Every structure is written in C-alpha cells, then in structure tokens.
Amino acid sequence: MAEGWTYDLKPGFYARIGTVQAYLGDDMDFDIREKSACFVRLNAADNVLTLPEGGMSGSFVSDFRLRDDIPPLHKTASEDIAPGGAVVRYGRGIALAAREIKKGEWVHSHNAVSFGLEAKTPEWRLPYPGARGSSKGTFMGYRRRGAIRPGVRSDLWVISSAACIREELRYILKNYHKPYWIDSVRLVEYPFGCEGDEAVSDVLTGLARNPNAAGVLFVGLGCENISASDLYSRAIEGDCRAMFTVLRKNSEDLTPRMLDDLASAVPRVREEFPLSRLCVGMVFSDGCAGISANPLLGLFADRLSSEGGSVLMPCSPEMFRFPGVIVGKMTKKSVYDEFSSLAGENGAAVSISSEDLGCGITTAEEKCAAALSCMGESPVTNIVRSGETPVSEPGIQLTPVCSGDPTSCTSLAAAGAQMILFAASLGTPFGSVVPTIKIAASSEEARKHPNWTDFDAGTVLEGEPVEDVCERLWAFVMAAARGGKVSHEMKGY
C-alpha cells in the first residue's frame, strides 16, 4: 500500500495519486497495514523518487520496498541503475551511478557522483517555438509618464552615493512626515565609502528608474567617486517622468522640502493596466525548495508569460551548468550572443555545501537542475543589465548578478522588477527595495517564522496539487500588486 503523489514539470501533467495496490508476488506476504512512505516524482522520466519525510527500510514506496533508511528530502531509486548509468531527476541526468544501485536503495553521494564535465554553451539553433503570451488579465498600478511599466507602489526613494552621509539621512527621514498618498520613503544606501565604479553607477541608476519610485532624490557630499549629479544626469536621460532632483550638500531644512516637491507631482490614483506591463523578479533556493517552491515558481512563470507579462531572473552560475536548456528556450540570436559571453565568465562557479548534502542534493548538476525548475516552459526573450531600459516582452528575461540573495534582489530591482518572489528554503526576514514575497519551501519553516513568511509552498510536500497552490500564489501576488503589503513592508524593512 502506498500513498503518495507525483507531478511532472511539463504543464498539464500534474496528478494526485490515491491509494496504489502493490503486487509483490505470491511468495511474499503483503499487509496493507504496513507502513508506507510519501513520495514525489518530479518528472515522468525520473528514475528516482524524493521522500519529503524520509522512510524506514522495509517501508513501501509506490510499488516497491525501501532497502535503506532514507533521510527526509533524500532520494531512492525507482528502478535498477547500472554502474555508470545516469541518475535522472527533473527529467535530466544529475549524477552517474558509482556502482549498481538497486531499486529501493538510498541514492546519494556514497553511490552517485558528478558528471565532472565542463559545461559548454551549445551552438545557436532555430528560435524557441514556444507560444508567446498575449495580454489578457489586468492589474492596478500608478502611471509613470514616459515609462514602459507602471509602479505597483508610489514611493519616494532617497539615493545616496556616499556612505558618510547615510546616518544623517536616516535621522532626517525618521522625522519626515510623508504625504498620505505616498506608500513609503526609502533610503537606498551605498555602504562602501566614497569608492565606486561604473557597475555601481549602473545599479544605482537602474534603481532610480524602477517604476515603483515615483520620485527620486539623489544626495551626495561632492567628494565621492560617483557624484549625485552624474547619477541624476544618467537617470533623466531618456526618462520623461521628470521625477528626479539632486542635492549636492545635505541640509536638514532643505531635504524635506525637496521630498514634498517630488511628492506633489506624482499620480495619486491607481489605474488599470494589462499584465503585459507587469514584471516579476524571481529568486530560487536550494534544499526542499527544489521540490516545492522552485517548481511552483516555474508554474507561476508560465502563467504570467501566457498572460503577456515578464519574469526577471538572476543569470546566476547555476544557469550555466545546463546551458543547452537555456539556449533551447531562446528566441533571438542577440540573446544567445549575450548569454555566451556571460557563460565564459561564470561557467564553473557552482559547488556543493554540507547544507546541500544534508538536504539530499548530491551533485552540482542536481543543484543546477533544481534551480532551472523555476523557469518552467517559458521562452527566454532578453538579457537586461542594471541601468538598461527594460523591454516589455512576455517570457523570461535574465539579468547578470553576483552571488547572494540581497545582491540578486537588488539587481532584479535595478533591472526593472516591480515585485520579487523569493523562494526561502530556510526562511529569511530580508526585504528588498521593492515588494519581496517570501515563499517558504516547507510548512515547518512557515510555522517557525510566521512573521517572515508571506506564502507557504510546503503544502506541495503534503500532497496539495501544485496547480492549486499556484492558483493561490497567483491570487496573492495580484493582491500585492494592487497595494496589499507583504511582511517586510509591514515592518518597514
């Protein structure tokens, strides 16, 4: 007797398994009261099953018994795997069998090893034939004159290019009384002294152009490498919002007045916009997120793309372990050329930590495959760098980032994301400068950190159909886009 459920990463293949009778032969006893283990099959082509709660040796999984004790979140072979054969998860080879692995055995680093192959970007081929979205649904946002996308928030952002001034700005903003039609006043700090380069300037300029920033005040002392005046000049170039101003020498009396001037000129009423004007950033995670939150993000990405919206994702090192998967989704040769250039810079930076091993991740290939599951079946249509003008195009757009969740979220906001979905395997209180929806990968984490968590994806591990969970996530995101505050906004992070 086995109770479990399965889903495949291809749209429409999601199915709930009820009770399955296992026939083990006339010479074996079968007691329907014997213990069974819950399992997840991530793709129909997989030859391993994931056990969210683990399982004891002798327990039934699907139509076979476990030969080993399996820790929670780890894998068992669903068929015999010959020595040197591929261990398949997410529909992709994620390891090689170091020896023969019998059906029901624990599959991990003791009997499976990395391919050890250097990833090479495949040649360009015909554009991805995936269906292109057309705008159907709508959301409510604030119009930004001359900008492609509206804001889902009406904020005032104070951007400082020098670390020496940030404490003074904190003091000023703490005592500033914002107008009622402004959602928040945010201090965007550059914490690394007076140093800075072109990359930093790109990020700060990109943040200034984010549509959630209804008005932006650049502040500097005049001695820093990246001057406030230069940032102002870059931000207004090609932007007709006229919602920028600059303060070279800080004055406690002057700053509030300049913020009031900015606030007086911004729209005060939300308008209806097609979903083609919505761009949602995504940050994936490791651990149990690979079997709950990441695939859930993949479904959400497909839904938003089909509605004409854009999904912005970090072009992180995990993307380059399976470059053929990314290239196979691309719609333009120019995107391929840009990706190939990035691959040369980031191709060998994925490693497995002790935390990964404890969560059942065996190889770097498996870690990358779990990350790629958040892309769903959507086409890759563009690569956007910080400070560049975003393109309103359905599908997935990539932006280069350094490692680290705060860095990824900052890069997504600087590339134009109005909101971010953050898959948090172990939970985090972090909040970006744009609404950052924290998705708990397990219900245990959601219960442990209720003040950090916005959405619980752990119900996927407990058997709720992924399609139903995605429908709930969609409703939550649309409510947040209309102005509903998420956890970090409620606390002013």
C-alpha positions as CSV (number, residue, x, y, z in Angstrom):
1,M,0.0,0.0,0.0
2,A,1.5,3.4,-0.9
3,E,0.1,6.8,-0.6
4,G,1.9,9.5,-2.5
5,W,1.6,12.0,-5.2
6,T,3.5,13.0,-8.3
7,Y,3.9,15.9,-10.6
8,D,5.8,16.5,-13.8
9,L,7.4,19.8,-14.7
10,K,5.6,19.8,-18.0
11,P,2.3,21.8,-18.0
12,G,-0.8,19.7,-17.6
13,F,0.9,16.6,-16.3
14,Y,0.1,17.2,-12.6
15,A,-1.8,14.4,-11.0
16,R,-2.7,13.2,-7.5
17,I,-2.1,9.6,-6.7
18,G,-4.5,8.0,-4.3
19,T,-4.0,4.5,-2.9
20,V,-2.0,2.2,-5.0
21,Q,-2.1,-1.6,-4.5
22,A,1.4,-3.1,-4.8
23,Y,1.6,-6.7,-6.1
24,L,4.8,-8.3,-4.9
25,G,4.3,-11.9,-5.9
26,D,2.6,-15.0,-4.5
27,D,5.7,-15.9,-2.4
28,M,5.7,-12.6,-0.5
29,D,3.4,-11.5,2.3
30,F,1.6,-8.3,1.8
31,D,-0.1,-6.5,4.6
32,I,-2.0,-3.4,3.7
33,R,-1.5,-2.1,7.2
34,E,2.3,-2.0,6.7
35,K,3.9,1.5,6.8
36,S,4.2,3.4,3.5
37,A,6.2,6.5,2.7
38,C,5.1,9.6,0.9
39,F,7.0,10.3,-2.3
40,V,7.3,12.9,-5.0
41,R,8.2,12.1,-8.7
42,L,9.4,15.4,-10.2
43,N,9.3,14.3,-13.8
44,A,7.9,11.3,-15.6
45,A,11.4,10.5,-16.9
46,D,13.0,10.3,-13.5
47,N,14.4,7.1,-12.1
48,V,14.5,8.4,-8.5
49,L,11.7,9.4,-6.1
50,T,12.0,12.1,-3.5
51,L,10.8,11.3,0.0
52,P,9.8,14.6,1.7
53,E,9.5,12.9,5.2
54,G,12.1,10.2,4.6
55,G,11.3,6.5,5.0
56,M,12.4,3.4,7.0
57,S,13.9,0.4,5.4
58,G,11.1,-2.1,4.5
59,S,8.5,0.7,4.1
60,F,6.6,0.7,0.8
61,V,7.0,3.5,-1.7
62,S,4.9,3.2,-4.8
63,D,5.2,-0.5,-5.8
64,F,8.4,-1.4,-4.0
65,R,10.0,-1.6,-0.6
66,L,12.8,0.6,0.6
67,R,16.2,-1.3,1.0
68,D,17.7,1.5,3.2
69,D,16.6,4.1,5.7
70,I,16.1,7.3,3.7
71,P,16.6,10.7,5.4
72,P,14.0,13.4,4.8
73,L,14.2,15.2,1.4
74,H,16.5,12.5,0.0
75,K,16.1,10.1,-3.0
76,T,15.5,6.5,-3.6
77,A,15.9,4.6,-6.9
78,S,12.6,3.7,-8.5
79,E,14.4,1.3,-10.8
80,D,17.7,-0.5,-11.0
81,I,20.5,1.8,-12.2
82,A,23.6,0.1,-13.8
83,P,27.1,1.2,-12.9
84,G,27.9,4.4,-14.8
85,G,24.2,4.9,-15.6
86,A,22.6,8.3,-15.3
87,V,20.6,9.2,-12.2
88,V,17.7,11.2,-13.6
89,R,15.8,13.9,-11.7
90,Y,13.8,16.8,-13.0
91,G,13.9,14.9,-16.3
92,R,17.7,15.5,-16.6
93,G,20.8,13.5,-15.7
94,I,22.0,14.9,-12.4
95,A,24.7,12.2,-11.5
96,L,26.3,9.0,-12.5
97,A,25.9,5.7,-10.6
98,A,29.3,4.9,-9.0
99,R,28.1,1.3,-8.7
100,E,25.0,-0.7,-9.3
101,I,22.1,0.9,-7.5
102,K,19.1,-1.4,-6.7
103,K,15.5,-0.3,-6.8
104,G,14.7,1.0,-3.3
105,E,18.2,2.0,-2.4
106,W,19.2,5.4,-1.0
107,V,20.7,7.4,-3.8
108,H,23.3,10.0,-2.6
109,S,27.0,10.9,-2.6
110,H,28.0,7.4,-1.4
111,N,26.8,5.8,-4.6
112,A,26.4,8.6,-7.1
113,V,29.0,11.1,-8.5
114,S,29.1,14.3,-10.6
115,F,29.5,14.0,-14.3
116,G,32.6,16.1,-14.0
117,L,32.2,17.6,-17.4
118,E,33.0,21.1,-18.3
119,A,29.8,22.8,-19.5
120,K,30.0,24.3,-22.9
121,T,27.5,26.7,-24.5
122,P,25.9,24.9,-27.5
123,E,25.7,26.4,-30.9
124,W,22.8,28.7,-31.8
125,R,19.8,27.0,-33.4
126,L,16.4,27.9,-34.5
127,P,14.4,30.2,-32.1
128,Y,12.4,28.6,-29.4
129,P,8.9,27.7,-30.8
130,G,7.1,28.2,-27.5
131,A,3.8,30.1,-27.6
132,R,4.0,33.8,-27.0
133,G,1.7,35.4,-24.5
134,S,-1.0,37.9,-25.2
135,S,-2.2,40.3,-22.6
136,K,-5.5,39.1,-21.0
137,G,-5.6,40.0,-17.4
138,T,-5.1,43.4,-15.7
139,F,-3.7,44.9,-12.5
140,M,-3.9,48.3,-10.9
141,G,-0.8,50.5,-10.8
142,Y,0.5,54.0,-10.9
143,R,1.2,55.5,-14.3
144,R,4.7,56.7,-14.9
145,R,4.9,59.3,-17.7
146,G,7.2,58.0,-20.5
147,A,7.9,54.7,-18.7
148,I,7.1,51.3,-20.1
149,R,5.8,49.9,-16.8
150,P,3.6,51.4,-14.1
151,G,4.5,51.3,-10.4
152,V,2.8,48.9,-8.0
153,R,3.9,51.2,-5.2
154,S,4.1,55.0,-5.1
155,D,7.4,55.6,-3.2
156,L,9.9,58.3,-2.7
157,W,13.5,57.0,-2.9
158,V,16.5,58.8,-1.5
159,I,19.6,57.5,-3.2
160,S,23.0,58.3,-1.5
161,S,26.3,57.8,-3.4
162,A,28.4,58.3,-0.2
163,A,28.4,56.2,3.0
164,C,29.4,59.2,5.2
165,I,26.0,60.8,4.8
166,R,23.7,57.8,5.4
167,E,23.3,58.3,9.2
168,E,22.3,61.9,8.7
169,L,19.8,60.8,6.1
170,R,18.4,58.2,8.4
171,Y,17.8,60.8,11.0
172,I,16.2,63.2,8.6
173,L,13.9,60.6,7.1
174,K,12.9,59.2,10.5
175,N,11.4,62.6,11.3
176,Y,9.9,63.3,7.9
177,H,6.1,63.1,7.6
178,K,5.2,61.7,4.3
179,P,2.1,62.7,2.4
180,Y,-0.8,60.3,2.7
181,W,-0.7,59.3,-1.0
182,I,3.0,58.1,-0.8
183,D,3.3,54.5,0.2
184,S,6.8,54.8,1.8
185,V,10.0,56.8,1.8
186,R,13.0,54.6,1.3
187,L,16.7,55.3,1.8
188,V,18.7,53.4,-0.8
189,E,22.2,53.3,0.8
190,Y,25.5,52.7,-0.9
191,P,27.5,51.5,2.2
192,F,31.1,51.2,0.8
193,G,32.6,54.6,1.5
194,C,33.2,57.1,-1.3
195,E,34.5,54.4,-3.8
196,G,32.6,53.2,-6.7
197,D,32.8,52.2,-10.4
198,E,30.7,52.0,-13.5
199,A,28.9,48.9,-12.3
200,V,27.8,50.6,-9.1
201,S,26.6,53.6,-11.1
202,D,24.6,51.2,-13.3
203,V,22.9,49.7,-10.3
204,L,22.0,53.0,-8.7
205,T,20.8,54.4,-12.0
206,G,18.7,51.3,-12.6
207,L,17.1,51.6,-9.1
208,A,16.3,55.2,-9.8
209,R,14.4,54.2,-12.9
210,N,12.4,51.4,-11.2
211,P,8.7,52.3,-11.7
212,N,7.9,51.9,-8.0
213,A,10.0,55.0,-7.4
214,A,7.5,57.8,-8.0
215,G,10.2,60.4,-7.1
216,V,13.9,60.1,-6.5
217,L,16.2,62.4,-4.6
218,F,20.0,61.9,-5.2
219,V,22.2,63.0,-2.3
220,G,25.9,63.4,-2.2
221,L,28.7,65.3,-0.4
222,G,30.6,66.2,-3.6
223,C,33.8,64.3,-2.7
224,E,32.7,60.8,-3.7
225,N,33.7,59.0,-6.9
226,I,30.1,58.6,-8.1
227,S,28.6,62.1,-7.8
228,A,24.9,62.6,-7.2
229,S,24.9,65.0,-10.2
230,D,26.2,62.3,-12.5
231,L,23.6,59.8,-11.3
232,Y,20.9,62.5,-11.8
233,S,22.1,63.1,-15.4
234,R,22.1,59.4,-16.2
235,A,18.7,58.8,-14.7
236,I,16.9,61.5,-16.5
237,E,18.4,60.5,-19.9
238,G,15.6,59.1,-21.9
239,D,13.2,59.2,-19.0
240,C,10.3,61.7,-19.3
241,R,9.0,61.3,-15.7
242,A,10.7,64.4,-14.5
243,M,10.6,63.0,-11.0
244,F,14.2,63.4,-10.2
245,T,16.2,66.0,-8.3
246,V,19.6,66.3,-6.7
247,L,21.1,67.6,-3.5
248,R,24.8,68.1,-3.5
249,K,25.3,69.3,0.0
250,N,22.9,67.9,2.6
251,S,20.7,70.3,4.6
252,E,18.2,69.2,7.2
253,D,15.9,72.0,6.3
254,L,16.2,71.5,2.5
255,T,15.7,67.7,2.2
256,P,12.0,67.5,3.5
257,R,11.0,70.4,1.2
258,M,12.6,68.7,-1.9
259,L,10.7,65.5,-1.0
260,D,7.5,67.4,-0.7
261,D,8.1,68.9,-4.1
262,L,8.6,65.5,-5.6
263,A,5.5,64.0,-3.9
264,S,3.3,66.9,-5.1
265,A,3.9,65.9,-8.7
266,V,3.2,62.2,-8.6
267,P,-0.1,60.4,-9.5
268,R,-2.3,59.7,-6.6
269,V,-4.8,57.2,-8.1
270,R,-4.2,53.7,-9.4
271,E,-5.2,52.9,-13.0
272,E,-5.9,49.6,-14.7
273,F,-3.0,48.2,-16.9
274,P,-2.7,45.0,-18.9
275,L,-0.5,42.2,-17.4
276,S,2.0,42.8,-20.2
277,R,3.2,45.8,-18.2
278,L,4.0,43.6,-15.1
279,C,7.5,42.3,-14.4
280,V,8.0,40.0,-11.5
281,G,11.5,39.0,-10.4
282,M,12.3,35.5,-9.0
283,V,15.0,34.2,-6.7
284,F,15.3,30.5,-6.4
285,S,16.6,28.5,-3.4
286,D,18.2,25.1,-2.5
287,G,17.2,22.3,-0.2
288,C,13.5,21.4,-0.2
289,A,12.7,24.4,-2.3
290,G,13.9,22.3,-5.2
291,I,10.8,20.1,-4.8
292,S,8.3,22.7,-3.7
293,A,8.9,26.4,-4.2
294,N,11.2,26.3,-7.3
295,P,8.8,24.2,-9.4
296,L,5.9,26.4,-8.1
297,L,7.8,29.4,-9.4
298,G,8.1,27.6,-12.8
299,L,4.3,27.3,-13.0
300,F,3.8,30.9,-12.0
301,A,6.3,32.0,-14.7
302,D,4.4,30.1,-17.3
303,R,1.1,31.6,-16.1
304,L,2.4,35.2,-16.2
305,S,4.1,34.7,-19.6
306,S,0.9,33.3,-21.0
307,E,-0.8,36.5,-19.8
308,G,1.7,38.6,-21.6
309,G,3.8,39.5,-18.5
310,S,7.6,39.3,-18.0
311,V,9.6,37.2,-15.5
312,L,13.0,38.6,-14.5
313,M,15.5,36.1,-13.2
314,P,19.2,36.3,-12.0
315,C,21.5,34.9,-14.6
316,S,23.5,33.1,-11.9
317,P,26.2,30.4,-12.1
318,E,23.6,27.7,-11.8
319,M,22.2,28.7,-15.2
320,F,25.5,27.7,-17.0
321,R,25.7,24.1,-15.9
322,F,23.0,23.1,-18.3
323,P,23.4,25.8,-21.0
324,G,21.6,23.7,-23.6
325,V,18.4,24.1,-21.6
326,I,18.7,27.9,-21.5
327,V,19.8,28.2,-25.2
328,G,16.9,25.9,-26.2
329,K,14.5,28.4,-24.8
330,M,15.9,31.5,-26.5
331,T,14.0,33.4,-29.2
332,K,16.7,35.7,-30.6
333,K,20.3,35.3,-31.7
334,S,21.3,38.5,-29.9
335,V,20.2,36.9,-26.6
336,Y,22.3,33.8,-27.4
337,D,25.4,36.0,-28.0
338,E,25.0,37.9,-24.8
339,F,24.4,34.6,-22.8
340,S,27.5,33.0,-24.4
341,S,29.6,36.0,-23.3
342,L,28.3,35.6,-19.7
343,A,28.9,31.9,-19.8
344,G,32.5,32.4,-20.3
345,E,32.7,34.5,-17.1
346,N,30.5,32.3,-14.9
347,G,30.7,28.7,-16.1
348,A,32.5,26.9,-13.2
349,A,31.3,28.6,-10.1
350,V,28.8,26.0,-8.7
351,S,29.8,24.0,-5.6
352,I,28.0,21.7,-3.1
353,S,27.9,22.7,0.6
354,S,27.4,20.5,3.6
355,E,24.0,22.1,3.9
356,D,23.2,21.0,0.3
357,L,24.2,17.4,1.1
358,G,22.1,17.3,4.2
359,C,19.1,18.4,2.1
360,G,19.6,15.5,-0.3
361,I,21.4,17.4,-3.1
362,T,24.1,15.1,-4.4
363,T,25.9,16.9,-7.2
364,A,26.4,20.4,-8.7
365,E,24.3,19.2,-11.6
366,E,21.4,18.4,-9.3
367,K,21.7,21.7,-7.6
368,C,21.5,23.5,-11.0
369,A,18.6,21.3,-12.2
370,A,16.6,22.3,-9.1
371,A,17.3,26.0,-9.9
372,L,16.3,25.6,-13.5
373,S,12.9,24.2,-12.5
374,C,11.8,27.7,-11.6
375,M,11.9,28.6,-15.4
376,G,9.0,26.4,-16.3
377,E,8.4,26.1,-20.1
378,S,8.6,29.8,-20.9
379,P,10.8,31.3,-23.6
380,V,14.0,33.3,-22.8
381,T,13.4,36.6,-24.6
382,N,16.0,39.1,-23.3
383,I,19.0,39.8,-21.1
384,V,18.8,43.1,-19.2
385,R,21.6,44.7,-17.3
386,S,21.3,47.1,-14.5
387,G,20.6,50.6,-15.7
388,E,19.3,49.5,-19.1
389,T,15.8,50.3,-20.3
390,P,13.7,47.2,-19.7
391,V,11.8,45.6,-22.6
392,S,8.1,44.8,-22.1
393,E,8.1,41.3,-23.7
394,P,6.4,38.1,-22.5
395,G,8.6,35.3,-21.2
396,I,11.8,35.1,-19.1
397,Q,14.4,37.9,-19.1
398,L,17.7,37.3,-17.4
399,T,19.9,39.8,-15.6
400,P,23.6,39.2,-14.5
401,V,24.2,39.1,-10.8
402,C,26.8,38.3,-8.2
403,S,26.1,35.5,-5.7
404,G,23.9,36.3,-2.6
405,D,20.2,36.8,-2.2
406,P,20.3,40.5,-1.3
407,T,22.6,41.1,-4.3
408,S,20.2,39.2,-6.5
409,C,17.2,41.1,-5.3
410,T,18.9,44.5,-5.7
411,S,19.9,43.5,-9.3
412,L,16.4,42.5,-10.1
413,A,15.0,45.8,-8.9
414,A,17.7,47.7,-10.8
415,A,16.7,45.9,-14.0
416,G,13.1,46.9,-13.6
417,A,11.2,44.3,-11.5
418,Q,8.2,45.8,-9.7
419,M,7.9,42.8,-7.4
420,I,10.1,39.8,-6.4
421,L,9.1,36.2,-5.5
422,F,11.8,34.9,-3.1
423,A,11.9,31.1,-2.5
424,A,13.3,30.8,1.0
425,S,14.4,27.3,1.8
426,L,15.3,28.1,5.5
427,G,13.4,31.3,5.8
428,T,14.7,34.9,5.8
429,P,13.5,38.3,7.1
430,F,15.1,40.1,4.2
431,G,13.1,42.6,2.2
432,S,14.3,44.4,-0.9
433,V,13.5,47.9,-2.0
434,V,10.5,46.5,-4.0
435,P,7.8,44.3,-2.5
436,T,9.6,40.9,-1.8
437,I,7.2,38.0,-1.3
438,K,8.9,35.3,0.8
439,I,7.8,31.8,-0.1
440,A,8.5,29.2,2.5
441,A,9.7,25.9,0.9
442,S,8.2,23.9,3.8
443,S,5.2,24.3,6.1
444,E,7.6,23.7,9.1
445,E,9.6,26.8,8.1
446,A,6.3,28.8,7.6
447,R,5.2,27.8,11.1
448,K,8.6,28.5,12.6
449,H,8.9,32.0,11.0
450,P,5.3,33.3,10.5
451,N,6.4,36.9,10.6
452,W,8.9,36.3,7.8
453,T,6.7,34.2,5.6
454,D,4.2,35.6,3.1
455,F,3.3,32.3,1.3
456,D,3.6,28.6,2.3
457,A,4.7,26.4,-0.6
458,G,5.2,23.4,1.8
459,T,1.6,22.2,1.2
460,V,3.0,20.9,-2.1
461,L,5.1,18.4,0.0
462,E,1.9,17.4,1.9
463,G,0.0,16.5,-1.2
464,E,-1.8,19.6,-2.3
465,P,-1.8,19.6,-6.1
466,V,0.8,22.1,-7.4
467,E,-1.8,23.7,-9.8
468,D,-4.0,24.6,-6.8
469,V,-1.0,26.0,-4.9
470,C,-0.1,28.1,-7.9
471,E,-3.6,29.4,-8.2
472,R,-3.4,30.6,-4.6
473,L,0.0,32.2,-5.2
474,W,-1.3,34.0,-8.3
475,A,-4.1,35.5,-6.2
476,F,-1.7,36.6,-3.5
477,V,0.7,38.3,-6.0
478,M,-2.2,40.1,-7.7
479,A,-3.4,41.3,-4.4
480,A,0.1,42.6,-3.5
481,A,0.3,44.3,-6.9
482,R,-2.9,46.2,-6.1
483,G,-1.3,47.5,-2.9
484,G,-1.5,44.8,-0.3
485,K,1.6,45.0,1.9
486,V,3.9,42.0,2.4
487,S,5.6,41.1,5.6
488,H,8.8,43.2,5.3
489,E,6.7,46.3,4.2
490,M,4.6,46.0,7.3
491,K,7.7,46.2,9.4
492,G,9.3,48.9,7.3
493,Y,12.3,46.9,6.1
